[in-house]
């Protein structure tokens, strides 16, 4: 679980993103398993979008694996009235953006990739901090010279 302070930072990033890109109608950060971390999605059910994002992410990861295109980076869906763009955000989160049809797709990608990277840093750092105390409670800390290099479980990126 991401601590409240980092959730606020993620929400601030979503709001700054929407201010920079006027044709964005919504922004949502979610865990890769479909839980909402933060959202700025007026008129849209965030929990439903997060769950659908997780489903689309699963299919996208399978497609990139099956076609030898490497790990998942982003997904763009265009409907009659606009776009839904999903970007990898670190090892455990995704950023989903809702945009009007008139948006400059290049700008959408530029801003979405930057925001996804920033949100990924926030979420991954928060998860690393919350993982450490749980690990320390289970076992005595190893001597610094022999401590293994610990990393979070990685989702293909």
ABEGO torsion letter per residue (X at the ends): XBBAAAAAAAAAAAAAAAAABAABABBBBBBAAGBBABBBBBGBBAAAAAAAAAAAAAAAAAAAAAAGAEBBABBBBBBAAEBBBBBBBEAABBBBBBBBAABBAAAAAAAAAAAAAAAAAAAAAAAAAAAAAAAAAABBBBBAAABBBBBBBBBBX
